[in-house]
Amino acid sequence: MVKMENLKTILATLLLIMVLTTEGRQPVLHRVGGGRFTWKPNLNFTEWAIHEQFYVGDWLYFGFDRQLYSVLQVNKTSYYKCIEENFINNITRGGRDVFNLTEAKPYYFISGRGYCFKGMKVAINVKEYSPPTTNGSLPITISSASNSHANLLLIPLIILGCSLSWILK
């Protein structure tokens, strides 16, 4: 027969292992250009995109003056040639617009009204998220900026596991 004290320790340990080995990633909201209202001319969106990592489920936030600019999802050719016609999707709604990245593929966005020729275009490559692999050890890092939201959720669960161990004693 298992002693109650051993059972409590086993349950607390199992809870802690479940929490620590749960892999996941919360969607990230990427502010295009890096700021609140940075969908505008004379920004290097290619440079911005190079420093970001985009995964399926993430969101793009376009902040802009709707009276001047627009956001159009286009194909690769239209992106490179700044062709506004026959766009895939018009993201423009109110000037603080979001777009969900639902597939692992390249996405292309331009501003219409001639602003694409002034640099208002961005191409991003979206990947499937695959959790980091481990060599049988538990992943216990809480440092990645893009994973900080998901990791912050682990902290209360770890505290809960420790508390349960203490309460059950």
C-alpha positions in Angstrom: 0.0 0.0 0.0 1.3 3.5 -0.9 1.7 5.8 2.0 -0.3 9.1 1.7 2.9 11.1 2.0 4.5 9.3 -0.9 1.3 9.6 -3.0 1.3 13.4 -2.4 4.9 13.7 -3.5 4.3 11.6 -6.6 1.2 13.6 -7.6 3.1 16.9 -7.0 6.1 15.6 -9.0 3.8 14.5 -11.9 2.1 17.8 -12.0 5.4 19.6 -12.1 6.7 17.4 -14.9 3.5 17.9 -16.9 3.9 21.7 -16.5 7.6 21.7 -17.4 7.2 19.4 -20.5 4.2 21.1 -22.0 5.4 22.7 -25.2 3.5 25.5 -26.7 3.8 29.0 -28.0 1.4 31.8 -27.6 0.7 33.8 -30.8 2.7 37.0 -31.1 1.5 40.4 -32.3 4.1 41.9 -34.6 3.8 45.6 -35.0 4.8 46.1 -38.6 7.8 48.5 -38.7 8.3 48.1 -35.0 5.9 50.8 -33.5 2.3 51.7 -33.1 1.9 53.8 -36.2 4.9 52.7 -38.4 3.2 51.6 -41.6 4.4 54.7 -43.4 6.9 55.8 -46.1 10.7 55.9 -45.5 10.9 52.9 -43.2 13.0 49.9 -44.1 10.4 47.1 -43.7 12.8 44.5 -45.1 15.3 45.3 -42.3 12.5 45.1 -39.7 11.3 41.8 -41.0 14.8 40.2 -40.9 14.8 40.7 -37.2 11.4 39.1 -36.6 10.4 35.4 -36.5 6.9 34.7 -37.8 5.0 31.6 -37.0 1.6 30.2 -37.9 -1.0 31.8 -35.6 0.9 35.1 -35.1 -0.7 38.4 -36.0 0.6 41.4 -37.9 -0.5 44.9 -36.7 -0.5 47.7 -39.2 -0.9 51.1 -37.6 -1.3 54.0 -40.2 -3.3 57.0 -41.4 -6.2 55.4 -43.3 -6.7 58.6 -45.2 -3.3 58.3 -46.8 -2.2 54.7 -46.8 -3.7 51.2 -47.3 -2.6 47.6 -46.7 -3.0 45.1 -49.5 -2.0 41.5 -49.4 -0.5 40.7 -52.9 1.3 38.0 -54.7 5.1 37.9 -55.2 5.1 39.6 -58.6 2.8 42.4 -57.5 5.0 42.9 -54.4 8.1 43.4 -56.5 6.4 45.5 -59.2 4.2 47.4 -56.8 1.0 46.4 -58.6 -2.1 47.3 -56.6 -4.7 45.7 -58.9 -5.9 42.2 -58.4 -4.8 42.1 -54.8 -5.4 39.0 -52.7 -6.9 40.8 -49.6 -7.5 44.4 -48.6 -6.5 44.6 -44.9 -7.4 48.3 -44.7 -10.2 48.8 -42.2 -9.6 51.6 -39.7 -5.9 52.3 -39.7 -5.2 50.0 -36.8 -5.6 46.7 -38.6 -4.5 43.2 -37.9 -3.9 40.2 -40.1 -3.7 36.6 -38.9 -0.9 34.5 -40.3 -2.7 31.2 -40.8 -0.3 29.3 -43.1 3.4 28.5 -43.3 4.3 30.4 -46.5 5.6 33.7 -47.7 3.2 36.7 -47.4 3.5 39.9 -49.3 2.0 43.3 -48.4 2.1 46.7 -50.1 0.4 50.1 -49.6 -1.7 51.3 -52.5 -2.0 54.8 -53.9 1.6 54.8 -55.1 3.2 54.5 -51.7 4.6 51.1 -52.5 7.1 52.9 -54.7 8.1 54.9 -51.6 9.1 51.7 -49.7 5.7 50.8 -48.1 5.9 47.1 -48.7 6.9 44.1 -46.6 7.5 40.5 -47.3 7.6 37.9 -44.5 8.1 34.2 -44.3 5.9 32.3 -41.9 7.0 29.0 -40.5 5.4 26.2 -38.6 6.4 26.4 -34.9 8.3 23.3 -33.8 9.3 23.2 -30.1 13.0 23.0 -29.4 14.2 19.4 -29.1 15.8 18.2 -25.9 18.2 15.3 -25.1 15.8 13.8 -22.6 16.2 16.7 -20.2 13.3 19.0 -19.3 13.2 22.4 -21.0 13.4 24.9 -18.2 14.5 28.1 -20.0 12.6 31.3 -19.5 14.5 33.8 -21.6 13.2 33.9 -25.2 11.5 37.2 -26.0 9.1 35.6 -28.4 8.2 32.8 -25.9 8.0 35.0 -22.9 4.2 35.1 -22.8 4.0 31.3 -22.9 6.7 30.9 -20.3 5.1 33.4 -18.0 2.1 31.1 -17.9 4.3 28.3 -16.6 5.3 30.3 -13.5 1.9 30.2 -11.8 1.5 26.5 -12.7 4.9 25.7 -11.1 3.9 27.6 -8.0 0.6 25.7 -8.0 2.5 22.4 -8.2 4.8 23.3 -5.3 1.8 24.6 -3.3 -0.1 21.3 -3.9 2.9 19.4 -2.6 3.0 21.6 0.5 -0.8 21.4 1.0 -1.0 17.7 0.6 1.7 17.0 3.2 
